[in-house]
Amino acid sequence: MPPALFLDRDGVIIENRADYVRRWEDVQFFPQALAALAQIRHTPYKVIVVTNQSAVGRGLMTLATAVALNDRIMDVVRQHDGRIDASYICPDAPDQETGCRKPLPGMLLQAAHDHHLDLSQSIMIGDALTDVQAGRAAGVRLSALVRTGRGQAQAAKPEALALSPLSIYNDLYTAVVELIIKNHPL
């Protein structure tokens, strides 16, 4: 069973927006994230995006629009020689309880089932404490925070102390080099 590299989307691969990424014009890629996804294309890790998209649950966009945006983001990653093997979207608003919204591990567990993943060897990288919590709840080997997006502010929250030790990296590229490339030279 292969391990997975689970990635949050907004704040890790693309810029976070306070008013949500609701249309293509809102999408701004982190160039280092595109480079990171190209660096790991030949590793044994399955690259899986797990993203909360509460704008759907809040009625600000349709699920079809969220899926289309996500598909287009994955196409751009591929155009830059990157690899994303699968993507999971949780459309729930924060007050909805279907089990998929991070910090709950639903999307990671579903991906592990669908792709026969070894969670004990997997990694979760996000820009929010809820990403770290979801990874830990799913039983991944390591959950890390990146300072891009909301990461810098999230790492400074008192709640971050409860997650100690907490691995924090400047960005996705730095995290990928430290956590994957150094352990799986190409």
Residue, then its C-alpha position, 0 to 999 in steps of 0.5 A: m500500500p502506498p503512502a499519501l501526501f495529503l494537501d490542503r488547497d487554499g493557502v498551500i497550493i493557491e492563495n487563500r481569500a477571505d471572501y473564498v475562491r469562487r471563480w477562476e479570477d480568484v485563483q492565484f498559484f504559489p509558484q513554489a507550490l507548483a515547483a513542489l508538485a513537479q518535484i514529487r511527481h516520481t515519488p511513491y506518494k499518492v498526492i491527494v488534495v483534501t479541501n474544505q469548501s464552505a462557500v458551497g454550504r454557505g450558498l455562495m457557490t454551487l458544488a458544480t462550480a467548486v468541482a470545476l474550479n478544483d479540476r482546473i487547478m489540477d489541470v494547471v498543476r499538470q501543465h507545470d509537470g506536477r502531479i495530483d492523483a485525486s482530490y476530495i472536496c467537503p462542501d459543508a459549512p462549519d455548522q454542518e456535521t457530515g464528517c468530512r469537514k476538517p478537523l474531522p478526518g473523513m476526506l483522508l479516510q475516504a481517500a485511504h479507502d478509495h486508493h488503498l493508502d498506508l496512512s501510517q506512512s502518510i503526510m498531511i500538509g496544510d495552512a491551518l490547525t484543522d489540517v493538522q488535527a485532521g491528519r492526526a485524527a486519520g492516523v497519518r505519520l506526520s501532519a505539518l503546517v506551512r506559513t503560507g496562507r493562514g499558516q503564520a497566524q495559525a502557528a501563533k494561536p494558543e491552540a497550536l501549543a496543544l498540537s506540540p510538537l508541530s512541524i512548521y515549514n515556510d511553504l510547500y516546497t520547503a516542506v516537500v524537500e524536507l519531508i519527502i525529497k530528502n527521504h526519497p531521492l529521485 
